[in-house]
Amino acid sequence: MPIKIPNDLPAVQTLAGENIFVMTETRAMTQDIRPLRIVLLNLMPKKIETETQISRILGNTPLQIELTLMRIKTHETKNTSKDHLLSFYKTFDEVKNEKYDGLIITGAPVEQIPFEEVDYWPELCEIMDWSASNVHSTFHICWGAQAGLYYHYGIPKYAMDKKVFGVFPHKADYAQSMLLRGFDDVFYAPHSRHTEVRREDVERVKNLRVLASSKEAGLHIVAEKGGRRFFVFGHTEYDPYTLDAEYKRDLAAGLPIEKPVNYYEGDNPELPPVVTWRGHGNLLFTNWLNYFVYQSTPYDLTKLEKAEK
């Protein structure tokens, strides 16, 4: 099934070229089916790259999705043109009176800054508070997951001795979760972060459950037991060359960086990456949309109930 996105969004041509089923707004108007309303809060600096990655993975699910792009109003991005933002993105003020089936909050390159010192932290807190009454299920990614756990449960993040960087094997801690339905015993996901959330802090909260983790990378997926919020520390949406670009960027800047583990063919940065996470990445988003959004969201979103902790 298709993902419905604005007619002129740059992702349209990219995804169509990859044989991802994309439906423009014009075509969607002829259908008498209610699509799932998903809002993407894009906190990444390269917004076109991230919106394409998320659109690609949502467009590979068997559900029709209407995607709304949202940006932070109180932060000025330097890596995406103002024309693009004005053409395709809405601010919180423009969506706060709307109801959505799902919300995706991306990561952001601010993980080494205390939460309260991030310039848009008050606005993000307002959005996360709003989501409890206006969104059926929220999917937090990387720093967005750390921010969500801190805001909703007071769980801190901790600096690590060195960056967790590469593609790591994971196992299910709670295989009965429908979010992991169809997963192999061992599955892979990229990680790229300098901070972590610790298992013992999560396990002290009765309403939270660790679904998947890695011996090398730590926690990967944490869920509220009612399925209204998920916190995913890996980047299953990443393109094949995303980690490669990060690695070469840091090398060029003279920053201390080790090559991403389990990533390049033969562990050689001169050779192409070996993609080992795409299948489970697609399945993760498909399961979230199917079992925790589509199967339980009200047809009439005005009847959405508030998420309780």
NUSEVO-482741 format. One record per residue (C-alpha): residue in one letter; x, y, z; residue number from 1. Coordinates in nm, 2 decimals, always signed. Example, Ala and Ser with C-alpha at 12.3 -4.5 7.8 and 13.67 -1.06 7.14 Angstrom:
# NUSEVO-482741
rovex res = A | px = +1.23 | py = -0.45 | pz = +0.78 | n = 1
rovex res = S | px = +1.37 | py = -0.11 | pz = +0.71 | n = 2
***
This chain:
# NUSEVO-482741
rovex res = M | px = +0.00 | py = +0.00 | pz = +0.00 | n = 1
rovex res = P | px = +0.12 | py = +0.36 | pz = -0.06 | n = 2
rovex res = I | px = +0.23 | py = +0.64 | pz = +0.16 | n = 3
rovex res = K | px = +0.06 | py = +0.96 | pz = +0.08 | n = 4
rovex res = I | px = +0.29 | py = +1.26 | pz = +0.08 | n = 5
rovex res = P | px = +0.28 | py = +1.61 | pz = -0.08 | n = 6
rovex res = N | px = +0.29 | py = +1.62 | pz = -0.46 | n = 7
rovex res = D | px = +0.62 | py = +1.81 | pz = -0.49 | n = 8
rovex res = L | px = +0.82 | py = +1.67 | pz = -0.19 | n = 9
rovex res = P | px = +1.17 | py = +1.57 | pz = -0.32 | n = 10
rovex res = A | px = +1.12 | py = +1.22 | pz = -0.17 | n = 11
rovex res = V | px = +0.85 | py = +1.15 | pz = -0.43 | n = 12
rovex res = Q | px = +1.10 | py = +1.10 | pz = -0.72 | n = 13
rovex res = T | px = +1.36 | py = +0.92 | pz = -0.50 | n = 14
rovex res = L | px = +1.11 | py = +0.67 | pz = -0.37 | n = 15
rovex res = A | px = +0.94 | py = +0.62 | pz = -0.70 | n = 16
rovex res = G | px = +1.28 | py = +0.53 | pz = -0.85 | n = 17
rovex res = E | px = +1.32 | py = +0.27 | pz = -0.58 | n = 18
rovex res = N | px = +0.98 | py = +0.11 | pz = -0.67 | n = 19
rovex res = I | px = +0.83 | py = +0.23 | pz = -0.34 | n = 20
rovex res = F | px = +0.46 | py = +0.28 | pz = -0.38 | n = 21
rovex res = V | px = +0.40 | py = +0.65 | pz = -0.34 | n = 22
rovex res = M | px = +0.06 | py = +0.81 | pz = -0.37 | n = 23
rovex res = T | px = +0.04 | py = +1.19 | pz = -0.43 | n = 24
rovex res = E | px = -0.22 | py = +1.40 | pz = -0.26 | n = 25
rovex res = T | px = -0.40 | py = +1.44 | pz = -0.59 | n = 26
rovex res = R | px = -0.45 | py = +1.07 | pz = -0.64 | n = 27
rovex res = A | px = -0.54 | py = +1.00 | pz = -0.28 | n = 28
rovex res = M | px = -0.83 | py = +1.24 | pz = -0.30 | n = 29
rovex res = T | px = -1.01 | py = +0.99 | pz = -0.54 | n = 30
rovex res = Q | px = -1.01 | py = +0.71 | pz = -0.28 | n = 31
rovex res = D | px = -1.28 | py = +0.65 | pz = -0.02 | n = 32
rovex res = I | px = -1.04 | py = +0.50 | pz = +0.25 | n = 33
rovex res = R | px = -0.93 | py = +0.67 | pz = +0.57 | n = 34
rovex res = P | px = -0.55 | py = +0.66 | pz = +0.57 | n = 35
rovex res = L | px = -0.35 | py = +0.65 | pz = +0.89 | n = 36
rovex res = R | px = -0.26 | py = +1.00 | pz = +0.99 | n = 37
rovex res = I | px = +0.11 | py = +1.00 | pz = +1.09 | n = 38
rovex res = V | px = +0.30 | py = +1.31 | pz = +1.19 | n = 39
rovex res = L | px = +0.68 | py = +1.31 | pz = +1.17 | n = 40
rovex res = L | px = +0.86 | py = +1.55 | pz = +1.41 | n = 41
rovex res = N | px = +1.19 | py = +1.58 | pz = +1.22 | n = 42
rovex res = L | px = +1.46 | py = +1.70 | pz = +1.46 | n = 43
rovex res = M | px = +1.75 | py = +1.61 | pz = +1.23 | n = 44
rovex res = P | px = +1.95 | py = +1.88 | pz = +1.06 | n = 45
rovex res = K | px = +1.94 | py = +1.72 | pz = +0.71 | n = 46
rovex res = K | px = +1.57 | py = +1.71 | pz = +0.70 | n = 47
rovex res = I | px = +1.53 | py = +1.60 | pz = +0.34 | n = 48
rovex res = E | px = +1.75 | py = +1.29 | pz = +0.40 | n = 49
rovex res = T | px = +1.56 | py = +1.19 | pz = +0.71 | n = 50
rovex res = E | px = +1.21 | py = +1.25 | pz = +0.57 | n = 51
rovex res = T | px = +1.31 | py = +1.03 | pz = +0.27 | n = 52
rovex res = Q | px = +1.43 | py = +0.75 | pz = +0.50 | n = 53
rovex res = I | px = +1.11 | py = +0.76 | pz = +0.71 | n = 54
rovex res = S | px = +0.89 | py = +0.79 | pz = +0.40 | n = 55
rovex res = R | px = +1.07 | py = +0.49 | pz = +0.24 | n = 56
rovex res = I | px = +1.01 | py = +0.27 | pz = +0.54 | n = 57
rovex res = L | px = +0.65 | py = +0.38 | pz = +0.59 | n = 58
rovex res = G | px = +0.58 | py = +0.33 | pz = +0.22 | n = 59
rovex res = N | px = +0.69 | py = -0.03 | pz = +0.24 | n = 60
rovex res = T | px = +0.41 | py = -0.12 | pz = +0.48 | n = 61
rovex res = P | px = +0.07 | py = -0.26 | pz = +0.37 | n = 62
rovex res = L | px = -0.13 | py = +0.04 | pz = +0.50 | n = 63
rovex res = Q | px = -0.22 | py = +0.37 | pz = +0.34 | n = 64
rovex res = I | px = -0.05 | py = +0.65 | pz = +0.53 | n = 65
rovex res = E | px = -0.10 | py = +1.03 | pz = +0.52 | n = 66
rovex res = L | px = +0.23 | py = +1.18 | pz = +0.64 | n = 67
rovex res = T | px = +0.25 | py = +1.53 | pz = +0.79 | n = 68
rovex res = L | px = +0.59 | py = +1.68 | pz = +0.84 | n = 69
rovex res = M | px = +0.64 | py = +1.89 | pz = +1.15 | n = 70
rovex res = R | px = +0.94 | py = +2.10 | pz = +1.26 | n = 71
rovex res = I | px = +1.05 | py = +2.28 | pz = +1.57 | n = 72
rovex res = K | px = +0.95 | py = +2.65 | pz = +1.56 | n = 73
rovex res = T | px = +1.20 | py = +2.77 | pz = +1.82 | n = 74
rovex res = H | px = +1.51 | py = +2.64 | pz = +1.64 | n = 75
rovex res = E | px = +1.66 | py = +2.76 | pz = +1.32 | n = 76
rovex res = T | px = +1.80 | py = +2.48 | pz = +1.10 | n = 77
rovex res = K | px = +2.11 | py = +2.56 | pz = +0.89 | n = 78
rovex res = N | px = +2.11 | py = +2.25 | pz = +0.67 | n = 79
rovex res = T | px = +1.77 | py = +2.27 | pz = +0.51 | n = 80
rovex res = S | px = +1.64 | py = +2.56 | pz = +0.30 | n = 81
rovex res = K | px = +1.37 | py = +2.79 | pz = +0.43 | n = 82
rovex res = D | px = +1.18 | py = +2.73 | pz = +0.11 | n = 83
rovex res = H | px = +1.16 | py = +2.36 | pz = +0.17 | n = 84
rovex res = L | px = +1.06 | py = +2.41 | pz = +0.53 | n = 85
rovex res = L | px = +0.79 | py = +2.66 | pz = +0.44 | n = 86
rovex res = S | px = +0.66 | py = +2.44 | pz = +0.15 | n = 87
rovex res = F | px = +0.64 | py = +2.11 | pz = +0.33 | n = 88
rovex res = Y | px = +0.66 | py = +2.15 | pz = +0.71 | n = 89
rovex res = K | px = +0.41 | py = +2.26 | pz = +0.97 | n = 90
rovex res = T | px = +0.49 | py = +2.40 | pz = +1.31 | n = 91
rovex res = F | px = +0.33 | py = +2.28 | pz = +1.63 | n = 92
rovex res = D | px = +0.09 | py = +2.57 | pz = +1.63 | n = 93
rovex res = E | px = -0.05 | py = +2.45 | pz = +1.30 | n = 94
rovex res = V | px = -0.11 | py = +2.09 | pz = +1.41 | n = 95
rovex res = K | px = -0.19 | py = +2.12 | pz = +1.78 | n = 96
rovex res = N | px = -0.56 | py = +2.11 | pz = +1.73 | n = 97
rovex res = E | px = -0.54 | py = +1.80 | pz = +1.51 | n = 98
rovex res = K | px = -0.56 | py = +1.43 | pz = +1.61 | n = 99
rovex res = Y | px = -0.32 | py = +1.17 | pz = +1.47 | n = 100
rovex res = D | px = -0.30 | py = +0.79 | pz = +1.47 | n = 101
rovex res = G | px = +0.08 | py = +0.80 | pz = +1.51 | n = 102
rovex res = L | px = +0.37 | py = +1.03 | pz = +1.59 | n = 103
rovex res = I | px = +0.74 | py = +0.97 | pz = +1.50 | n = 104
rovex res = I | px = +1.00 | py = +1.18 | pz = +1.69 | n = 105
rovex res = T | px = +1.34 | py = +1.15 | pz = +1.53 | n = 106
rovex res = G | px = +1.68 | py = +1.17 | pz = +1.69 | n = 107
rovex res = A | px = +1.89 | py = +1.49 | pz = +1.70 | n = 108
rovex res = P | px = +2.26 | py = +1.57 | pz = +1.72 | n = 109
rovex res = V | px = +2.23 | py = +1.72 | pz = +2.07 | n = 110
rovex res = E | px = +2.27 | py = +1.41 | pz = +2.28 | n = 111
rovex res = Q | px = +2.58 | py = +1.54 | pz = +2.47 | n = 112
rovex res = I | px = +2.39 | py = +1.85 | pz = +2.58 | n = 113
rovex res = P | px = +2.18 | py = +1.83 | pz = +2.90 | n = 114
rovex res = F | px = +1.81 | py = +1.81 | pz = +2.80 | n = 115
rovex res = E | px = +1.72 | py = +2.14 | pz = +2.96 | n = 116
rovex res = E | px = +2.00 | py = +2.32 | pz = +2.78 | n = 117
rovex res = V | px = +1.87 | py = +2.22 | pz = +2.43 | n = 118
rovex res = D | px = +1.73 | py = +2.54 | pz = +2.29 | n = 119
rovex res = Y | px = +1.40 | py = +2.39 | pz = +2.19 | n = 120
rovex res = W | px = +1.35 | py = +2.16 | pz = +2.49 | n = 121
rovex res = P | px = +1.04 | py = +2.36 | pz = +2.62 | n = 122
rovex res = E | px = +0.87 | py = +2.32 | pz = +2.28 | n = 123
rovex res = L | px = +0.95 | py = +1.95 | pz = +2.26 | n = 124
rovex res = C | px = +0.81 | py = +1.90 | pz = +2.61 | n = 125
rovex res = E | px = +0.49 | py = +2.07 | pz = +2.50 | n = 126
rovex res = I | px = +0.47 | py = +1.84 | pz = +2.20 | n = 127
rovex res = M | px = +0.53 | py = +1.53 | pz = +2.40 | n = 128
rovex res = D | px = +0.26 | py = +1.64 | pz = +2.65 | n = 129
rovex res = W | px = +0.02 | py = +1.72 | pz = +2.36 | n = 130
rovex res = S | px = +0.08 | py = +1.37 | pz = +2.22 | n = 131
rovex res = A | px = -0.08 | py = +1.20 | pz = +2.52 | n = 132
rovex res = S | px = -0.42 | py = +1.34 | pz = +2.42 | n = 133
rovex res = N | px = -0.38 | py = +1.39 | pz = +2.05 | n = 134
rovex res = V | px = -0.18 | py = +1.08 | pz = +1.93 | n = 135
rovex res = H | px = -0.27 | py = +0.72 | pz = +1.95 | n = 136
rovex res = S | px = +0.09 | py = +0.58 | pz = +1.95 | n = 137
rovex res = T | px = +0.43 | py = +0.75 | pz = +1.95 | n = 138
rovex res = F | px = +0.75 | py = +0.61 | pz = +1.81 | n = 139
rovex res = H | px = +1.06 | py = +0.78 | pz = +1.96 | n = 140
rovex res = I | px = +1.40 | py = +0.73 | pz = +1.78 | n = 141
rovex res = C | px = +1.76 | py = +0.76 | pz = +1.93 | n = 142
rovex res = W | px = +1.79 | py = +1.09 | pz = +2.11 | n = 143
rovex res = G | px = +1.41 | py = +1.13 | pz = +2.07 | n = 144
rovex res = A | px = +1.38 | py = +0.80 | pz = +2.27 | n = 145
rovex res = Q | px = +1.61 | py = +0.94 | pz = +2.54 | n = 146
rovex res = A | px = +1.42 | py = +1.26 | pz = +2.55 | n = 147
rovex res = G | px = +1.09 | py = +1.08 | pz = +2.58 | n = 148
rovex res = L | px = +1.20 | py = +0.85 | pz = +2.86 | n = 149
rovex res = Y | px = +1.34 | py = +1.15 | pz = +3.05 | n = 150
rovex res = Y | px = +1.03 | py = +1.37 | pz = +3.00 | n = 151
rovex res = H | px = +0.77 | py = +1.10 | pz = +3.08 | n = 152
rovex res = Y | px = +0.95 | py = +0.90 | pz = +3.34 | n = 153
rovex res = G | px = +1.25 | py = +1.10 | pz = +3.46 | n = 154
rovex res = I | px = +1.50 | py = +0.84 | pz = +3.33 | n = 155
rovex res = P | px = +1.84 | py = +1.00 | pz = +3.27 | n = 156
rovex res = K | px = +2.10 | py = +0.95 | pz = +3.00 | n = 157
rovex res = Y | px = +2.47 | py = +0.88 | pz = +3.07 | n = 158
rovex res = A | px = +2.78 | py = +0.97 | pz = +2.87 | n = 159
rovex res = M | px = +2.97 | py = +0.67 | pz = +2.74 | n = 160
rovex res = D | px = +3.35 | py = +0.63 | pz = +2.72 | n = 161
rovex res = K | px = +3.34 | py = +0.60 | pz = +2.35 | n = 162
rovex res = K | px = +3.07 | py = +0.63 | pz = +2.08 | n = 163
rovex res = V | px = +2.86 | py = +0.33 | pz = +2.00 | n = 164
rovex res = F | px = +2.90 | py = +0.32 | pz = +1.63 | n = 165
rovex res = G | px = +2.82 | py = +0.05 | pz = +1.38 | n = 166
rovex res = V | px = +2.57 | py = -0.23 | pz = +1.32 | n = 167
rovex res = F | px = +2.51 | py = -0.46 | pz = +1.61 | n = 168
rovex res = P | px = +2.34 | py = -0.80 | pz = +1.67 | n = 169
rovex res = H | px = +2.04 | py = -0.80 | pz = +1.90 | n = 170
rovex res = K | px = +1.81 | py = -1.05 | pz = +2.07 | n = 171
rovex res = A | px = +1.46 | py = -1.02 | pz = +2.20 | n = 172
rovex res = D | px = +1.42 | py = -0.97 | pz = +2.58 | n = 173
rovex res = Y | px = +1.04 | py = -1.00 | pz = +2.54 | n = 174
rovex res = A | px = +0.98 | py = -1.21 | pz = +2.23 | n = 175
rovex res = Q | px = +0.60 | py = -1.22 | pz = +2.30 | n = 176
rovex res = S | px = +0.57 | py = -0.86 | pz = +2.20 | n = 177
rovex res = M | px = +0.37 | py = -0.81 | pz = +1.88 | n = 178
rovex res = L | px = +0.63 | py = -0.54 | pz = +1.79 | n = 179
rovex res = L | px = +0.88 | py = -0.82 | pz = +1.74 | n = 180
rovex res = R | px = +0.65 | py = -1.06 | pz = +1.55 | n = 181
rovex res = G | px = +0.84 | py = -1.23 | pz = +1.27 | n = 182
rovex res = F | px = +1.18 | py = -1.13 | pz = +1.40 | n = 183
rovex res = D | px = +1.47 | py = -1.38 | pz = +1.38 | n = 184
rovex res = D | px = +1.65 | py = -1.50 | pz = +1.69 | n = 185
rovex res = V | px = +1.93 | py = -1.26 | pz = +1.61 | n = 186
rovex res = F | px = +1.87 | py = -0.94 | pz = +1.42 | n = 187
rovex res = Y | px = +2.08 | py = -0.63 | pz = +1.34 | n = 188
rovex res = A | px = +2.04 | py = -0.26 | pz = +1.37 | n = 189
rovex res = P | px = +2.27 | py = +0.04 | pz = +1.33 | n = 190
rovex res = H | px = +2.35 | py = +0.26 | pz = +1.64 | n = 191
rovex res = S | px = +2.53 | py = +0.60 | pz = +1.64 | n = 192
rovex res = R | px = +2.54 | py = +0.77 | pz = +1.98 | n = 193
rovex res = H | px = +2.76 | py = +0.90 | pz = +2.26 | n = 194
rovex res = T | px = +2.51 | py = +0.84 | pz = +2.54 | n = 195
rovex res = E | px = +2.30 | py = +0.56 | pz = +2.68 | n = 196
rovex res = V | px = +2.00 | py = +0.48 | pz = +2.89 | n = 197
rovex res = R | px = +2.06 | py = +0.21 | pz = +3.14 | n = 198
rovex res = R | px = +1.86 | py = -0.11 | pz = +3.18 | n = 199
rovex res = E | px = +1.83 | py = -0.08 | pz = +3.56 | n = 200
rovex res = D | px = +1.67 | py = +0.26 | pz = +3.53 | n = 201
rovex res = V | px = +1.41 | py = +0.13 | pz = +3.29 | n = 202
rovex res = E | px = +1.34 | py = -0.19 | pz = +3.48 | n = 203
rovex res = R | px = +1.25 | py = +0.02 | pz = +3.79 | n = 204
rovex res = V | px = +0.95 | py = +0.16 | pz = +3.61 | n = 205
rovex res = K | px = +0.66 | py = -0.09 | pz = +3.62 | n = 206
rovex res = N | px = +0.49 | py = +0.05 | pz = +3.31 | n = 207
rovex res = L | px = +0.80 | py = +0.00 | pz = +3.09 | n = 208
rovex res = R | px = +0.94 | py = -0.32 | pz = +2.94 | n = 209
rovex res = V | px = +1.27 | py = -0.39 | pz = +2.76 | n = 210
rovex res = L | px = +1.18 | py = -0.56 | pz = +2.43 | n = 211
rovex res = A | px = +1.52 | py = -0.60 | pz = +2.27 | n = 212
rovex res = S | px = +1.89 | py = -0.53 | pz = +2.35 | n = 213
rovex res = S | px = +2.24 | py = -0.60 | pz = +2.24 | n = 214
rovex res = K | px = +2.54 | py = -0.71 | pz = +2.45 | n = 215
rovex res = E | px = +2.76 | py = -0.46 | pz = +2.26 | n = 216
rovex res = A | px = +2.52 | py = -0.17 | pz = +2.21 | n = 217
rovex res = G | px = +2.29 | py = -0.19 | pz = +2.51 | n = 218
rovex res = L | px = +1.92 | py = -0.12 | pz = +2.50 | n = 219
rovex res = H | px = +1.75 | py = -0.11 | pz = +2.16 | n = 220
rovex res = I | px = +1.37 | py = -0.11 | pz = +2.21 | n = 221
rovex res = V | px = +1.17 | py = -0.01 | pz = +2.52 | n = 222
rovex res = A | px = +0.80 | py = -0.01 | pz = +2.53 | n = 223
rovex res = E | px = +0.51 | py = +0.11 | pz = +2.75 | n = 224
rovex res = K | px = +0.31 | py = -0.19 | pz = +2.84 | n = 225
rovex res = G | px = -0.01 | py = -0.04 | pz = +2.68 | n = 226
rovex res = G | px = +0.17 | py = +0.02 | pz = +2.34 | n = 227
rovex res = R | px = +0.11 | py = +0.39 | pz = +2.34 | n = 228
rovex res = R | px = +0.48 | py = +0.48 | pz = +2.34 | n = 229
rovex res = F | px = +0.79 | py = +0.31 | pz = +2.20 | n = 230
rovex res = F | px = +1.15 | py = +0.41 | pz = +2.25 | n = 231
rovex res = V | px = +1.40 | py = +0.28 | pz = +1.99 | n = 232
rovex res = F | px = +1.77 | py = +0.36 | pz = +2.04 | n = 233
rovex res = G | px = +1.89 | py = +0.22 | pz = +1.71 | n = 234
rovex res = H | px = +1.84 | py = +0.36 | pz = +1.36 | n = 235
rovex res = T | px = +1.66 | py = +0.09 | pz = +1.16 | n = 236
rovex res = E | px = +1.56 | py = +0.36 | pz = +0.91 | n = 237
rovex res = Y | px = +1.92 | py = +0.44 | pz = +0.81 | n = 238
rovex res = D | px = +2.02 | py = +0.42 | pz = +0.44 | n = 239
rovex res = P | px = +2.32 | py = +0.19 | pz = +0.34 | n = 240
rovex res = Y | px = +2.56 | py = +0.48 | pz = +0.34 | n = 241
rovex res = T | px = +2.44 | py = +0.69 | pz = +0.64 | n = 242
rovex res = L | px = +2.70 | py = +0.55 | pz = +0.88 | n = 243
rovex res = D | px = +2.97 | py = +0.59 | pz = +0.61 | n = 244
rovex res = A | px = +2.88 | py = +0.96 | pz = +0.57 | n = 245
rovex res = E | px = +2.90 | py = +1.01 | pz = +0.95 | n = 246
rovex res = Y | px = +3.24 | py = +0.83 | pz = +0.97 | n = 247
rovex res = K | px = +3.40 | py = +1.03 | pz = +0.68 | n = 248
rovex res = R | px = +3.25 | py = +1.36 | pz = +0.81 | n = 249
rovex res = D | px = +3.41 | py = +1.31 | pz = +1.15 | n = 250
rovex res = L | px = +3.74 | py = +1.20 | pz = +1.00 | n = 251
rovex res = A | px = +3.75 | py = +1.51 | pz = +0.78 | n = 252
rovex res = A | px = +3.68 | py = +1.72 | pz = +1.09 | n = 253
rovex res = G | px = +3.96 | py = +1.56 | pz = +1.28 | n = 254
rovex res = L | px = +3.73 | py = +1.42 | pz = +1.55 | n = 255
rovex res = P | px = +3.81 | py = +1.10 | pz = +1.74 | n = 256
rovex res = I | px = +3.61 | py = +0.83 | pz = +1.56 | n = 257
rovex res = E | px = +3.66 | py = +0.46 | pz = +1.50 | n = 258
rovex res = K | px = +3.52 | py = +0.30 | pz = +1.19 | n = 259
rovex res = P | px = +3.17 | py = +0.16 | pz = +1.23 | n = 260
rovex res = V | px = +3.18 | py = -0.21 | pz = +1.34 | n = 261
rovex res = N | px = +3.01 | py = -0.49 | pz = +1.15 | n = 262
rovex res = Y | px = +2.95 | py = -0.25 | pz = +0.86 | n = 263
rovex res = Y | px = +3.20 | py = -0.25 | pz = +0.57 | n = 264
rovex res = E | px = +3.26 | py = -0.55 | pz = +0.36 | n = 265
rovex res = G | px = +3.57 | py = -0.72 | pz = +0.50 | n = 266
rovex res = D | px = +3.58 | py = -0.44 | pz = +0.77 | n = 267
rovex res = N | px = +3.74 | py = -0.22 | pz = +0.50 | n = 268
rovex res = P | px = +3.62 | py = +0.14 | pz = +0.47 | n = 269
rovex res = E | px = +3.73 | py = +0.14 | pz = +0.11 | n = 270
rovex res = L | px = +3.47 | py = -0.13 | pz = +0.03 | n = 271
rovex res = P | px = +3.09 | py = -0.09 | pz = +0.03 | n = 272
rovex res = P | px = +2.88 | py = -0.14 | pz = +0.34 | n = 273
rovex res = V | px = +2.70 | py = -0.47 | pz = +0.38 | n = 274
rovex res = V | px = +2.33 | py = -0.40 | pz = +0.46 | n = 275
rovex res = T | px = +2.21 | py = -0.64 | pz = +0.73 | n = 276
rovex res = W | px = +1.93 | py = -0.44 | pz = +0.90 | n = 277
rovex res = R | px = +1.68 | py = -0.34 | pz = +0.63 | n = 278
rovex res = G | px = +1.45 | py = -0.65 | pz = +0.66 | n = 279
rovex res = H | px = +1.40 | py = -0.61 | pz = +1.03 | n = 280
rovex res = G | px = +1.39 | py = -0.24 | pz = +1.00 | n = 281
rovex res = N | px = +1.09 | py = -0.26 | pz = +0.77 | n = 282
rovex res = L | px = +0.93 | py = -0.53 | pz = +0.99 | n = 283
rovex res = L | px = +0.97 | py = -0.31 | pz = +1.30 | n = 284
rovex res = F | px = +0.78 | py = -0.02 | pz = +1.15 | n = 285
rovex res = T | px = +0.52 | py = -0.25 | pz = +0.98 | n = 286
rovex res = N | px = +0.45 | py = -0.42 | pz = +1.32 | n = 287
rovex res = W | px = +0.42 | py = -0.08 | pz = +1.49 | n = 288
rovex res = L | px = +0.17 | py = +0.05 | pz = +1.24 | n = 289
rovex res = N | px = -0.03 | py = -0.27 | pz = +1.21 | n = 290
rovex res = Y | px = -0.06 | py = -0.39 | pz = +1.57 | n = 291
rovex res = F | px = -0.02 | py = -0.07 | pz = +1.77 | n = 292
rovex res = V | px = -0.18 | py = +0.19 | pz = +1.54 | n = 293
rovex res = Y | px = -0.41 | py = +0.04 | pz = +1.28 | n = 294
rovex res = Q | px = -0.56 | py = -0.24 | pz = +1.49 | n = 295
rovex res = S | px = -0.64 | py = -0.02 | pz = +1.79 | n = 296
rovex res = T | px = -0.67 | py = +0.34 | pz = +1.68 | n = 297
rovex res = P | px = -1.03 | py = +0.47 | pz = +1.67 | n = 298
rovex res = Y | px = -1.18 | py = +0.53 | pz = +1.32 | n = 299
rovex res = D | px = -1.31 | py = +0.86 | pz = +1.46 | n = 300
rovex res = L | px = -1.00 | py = +1.03 | pz = +1.60 | n = 301
rovex res = T | px = -1.21 | py = +1.27 | pz = +1.80 | n = 302
rovex res = K | px = -1.28 | py = +0.97 | pz = +2.03 | n = 303
rovex res = L | px = -0.90 | py = +0.93 | pz = +2.10 | n = 304
rovex res = E | px = -0.84 | py = +0.86 | pz = +2.47 | n = 305
rovex res = K | px = -0.56 | py = +1.01 | pz = +2.67 | n = 306
rovex res = A | px = -0.25 | py = +0.79 | pz = +2.72 | n = 307
rovex res = E | px = -0.19 | py = +0.73 | pz = +3.09 | n = 308
rovex res = K | px = +0.15 | py = +0.64 | pz = +3.24 | n = 309
***
